[in-house]
Amino acid sequence: MAGLAVNIDHIATLREARKAGYPDPVAAAILAELAGADGIVCHLREDRRHIQDRDLRLLRKTVQSKLILEMAATSEMVGIALDVRPDLVTLVPESREEVTTEGGLDLMQNKSITETIGALQNNGIPVSIFIDPEPEQIKAAHQAGADMIEIHTGVFCEATGASQRKLAFTKIMDAAKLAKKLKTGVNAGHGLCYTTIKAFKGLSEIDEFSIGHSIVSRAALVGMDRAVGEMRALIDNL
Ligand code: PXP
């Protein structure tokens, strides 16, 4: 059965919109765990637009399940990760202008990723790499020594026509199967919501889904407990 990791970045986005002390992503993480999340994800961005250093450190102290840190492959972030010691680091591309992470890391262009992976793994922190569902990226992630990949599901989630959707999903399926063949763990995420998650029925290669915006948006209206519980039920039925 696939896991559900809940990304709580957008609780911090709401707080930072007013530079207030609330809502607290740490409280959201506790509620998400109580509602059945298998892990908590946060992305400490270089510009600190949502999650702050204080959040990450408190999350490390409070999260009981598994703390997953999304971060850019920079020396600053590696230093923070080695200090905070999350249960998993997911390396993502980052640019200041983007509204959210726009695509997977391009491992063809990023040859120094092996060193970043090594620096984390040598200190006992497993590493996942967020990549597009392209065979050459999966193979490169494997060669670079990643413990896991996270398949970027954004193109599929945003696809409009049926044929575009089908093509995007086939790529995800093929990528997941190839990664499993290479004995690499497979997570998936970005843009997934209460509708798009249903497409994954029967795709047993996905170990865990990483979902943030749709859950936090629903939580604003119905509460975190119900929002996480409903997603949990959909994933349990895949
Ligand atoms: N996975 C990665 C690597 C991401 O960068 C994000 C967005 O922060 C997510 C998953 C979650 O995406 P969403 O908020 O659209 O569910």
Residues whose N, C-alpha, C, O or C-beta is under 5 A from the ligand:
A	BS01	PXP	N7 V92 T101 F130 G189 H190 G191 L192 S210 I211 G212 H213 S214
